Amino acid sequence: MAVIEAIQSLYLESDVTTVTMDGIPGTYEHLQLRFTHRNTYPTTGTGNYMRFGSTVTGIDTGPNYNGNWMYGGTSSAADYRQANQNYIELQVTGTHNRTSEYMACVMNIYDYANTNKNTAFEWFNNKVPSASYYMMMGGGFWNSAFAVDRISWIQAGSYDLQRGSEITIYGIKSS
């Protein structure tokens, strides 16, 4: 049976562009991030980025993130391939006529402390545009063999992660 423990939790008391959570211990097999968030983009939302880092590298801003993601909604569907990006892209709900709704997301980061391979991740979320809902999912890898001990959450463009957004990092290990 797996043991899941909360490692860190953060609630945004004000709008911010970037949040970095560091000091993640390497004592778990996997990490799971659970967050609800929205941004100050005035309509349907925009990109929201995640970056990984280590004590050795700091937050990695180089072109070392690769992945795929797709979405489906009431009126459309699409898929994307992202190679050699400077971030992991998640879509996020903006401020629009549904002012009380936040996007929910779960991200799994597998074998994050293993320094003999790249770090794989997958994520699932919803996006709340102004007229319909979308479900989104994606996955990929961080092209680095460093252990992940810090994660940065960044809002794209000149917008902010909005007050009330929150994130919790969980550690998962076998009992």
Secondary structure, DSSP 4 states (H G I P E B T S, - for coil): -EEEEEEEEEE-SS-BSEEEEE---S-SSEEEEEEEEBB--SSSEEEEEEEEEETTTEE--SS-EEEEEEEEESS-EEEEEEEEESSEEEEEE-SSS-TT--EEEEEEEETTT-TTSPEEEEEEEEE--SS--EEEEEEEEES--SPP-EEEEEE-TT--BPTT-EEEEEEEEE-
